[in-house]
């Protein structure tokens, strides 16, 4: 059981909802990437969206995204480096949303684009507490090998107050 001060106990309904969304999105990414890796399947995308996807495949970007989706799916399903997976997947998520919702606009794409953005967006919000330092106006340098200092209670408030040195 987690500390109640951490904001999310293992027995809270929110914890279970977020866990389900994480597992669903992880399975979705694993399936999407794995289907391409195992079969080479590329969905038929009509119109200019298909031309764009073909150009990405010719450049090797489509393949790279599918391998990344596979790895990110494993990360989400195993609950390892979740925030890293969500952040790294977000550019592809926005790309998929824009292509499917604005450019292609077929019924399948109108479902998958918003779904992808919703799942990644909700999970990023759920894990956003770990990003608090990123939205602090002023920070002193903190090397990766000293990152354990940032995990101490109140550290972000004590490292530098706005307007003082």
Secondary structure, 3 states (H helix, E strand, C coil): CCCHHHCCCCCCHHHHHHHHHHHHHHHHHHHHHHHHHHHCCCCCCCHHHHHHHHHHHHHCHHHHHHHHHHHHHHHHHCCCCHHHHHHHHHHHHHHHHHHHHHHHCCHHHHHHHHHHHHHHHHHHHHCHHHHHHHHCCCCCCCCHHHHHHHHCCCHHHHHCCCCCC
